[in-house]
């Protein structure tokens, strides 16, 4: 009986733990910062914005950083805090992009 309860407790906790590791944003639209605030943040950080779109409920900024490196940044729409930050590099043979996470 104890083994069964342990397995059930583990199974019940597993989806909750998986959801916490997700990089999706779940914020009501009424609580979102305006797109102009995303543009102002990018300007403040020295980013050049190529495109701002919505992905997985987050703002996603495609552009370059102050050093000219291609970046893709997911921002929480309510706080504008980075959820994910990636440097992008062109593949050697032309089309497509390899995405490399920012190293600390």
N, C-alpha and C positions, 0 to 999 in steps of 0.2 A: 504494500500500500504506500509506504513512504517513497519507494522508487518511482511509482506512478505519479505521485504528487510533485516530486522533484522534476520529472520530465515535463509535466504540464506547466509548472511554474516557469521553466526554461523556455518552453515553446511560446508561452504568453508574453514573455519579456523580449523575445527575439525581434518581432516586428517593430516594437517601440524603439529598440536600440538602432535598428536599421534606418528608421525614419529620421533619427537625430543626425545621422551621418550624411544625409541628403543635402544637396546644395540648391534645392528649390526654395522659392520664397512664397510664403502664404500670408499675404497682407491684403486686407480689403482695399479696393481702389480709392476709397475716401481717405485713407491714411497714407497714400503715396505722396512723395515729394514731386513737384512738377519737373518736366523734362528740362526746363531752363536751369533748375538747380543741379541737374546732372552735368549740363554744359558748363556751369560755373565751377563745379568741383574739378572737372577735367582741366579747365583753364588754370585753376589754382595749382594743380599738380604738374602743369607743364605738358599735358597730353594734347596731341592733335587728334581730333575726333573725325573718323571717317564715317561712322554710322553708330546710332544709338537705336537699339531695338529691345523688345521684351522677349525673354527666353526663360521658361520654367517659372514664370511669375516674378522674375528679377529684371532689372535693367541690365542690358549688356552693351558695353562700349567697345567698339572695334576702332583701333587707331594706332598711334605711336606714342611712346613715352618721350620725356624731355631729351633723351639721348638718341631718338630716332628709331628705337627698336619697336617692331610691331608687337602690339599687346591686344589682349582680349580680357576685359574685366567685367565680372558679374557684380552688381551692386544691389544691396537690399533696398527695395523701393521706399521704405519708410524712413530709414536712417542714413542711407547712402553709404553704409559701411561695406567694404569689399567682402564678398562671399567667396569669390574665386578670382585669382589673378594668374594669367598665363602669358608668357612670352611666346611669340610665334616666329618660326623661321621658315623661309622658303625652302622647298625641297630642291635638291641639286638638279633634277631633271625637269624643272618647269612647274607644271600644274600642281595644285594642292598645297596644303600646309601641314607641317609637323607641329604639334603643340607640345611645349615643354613647360612644366610648372616652374614658377619662380623659385629659385633656391635661396635659402636663408643663409 
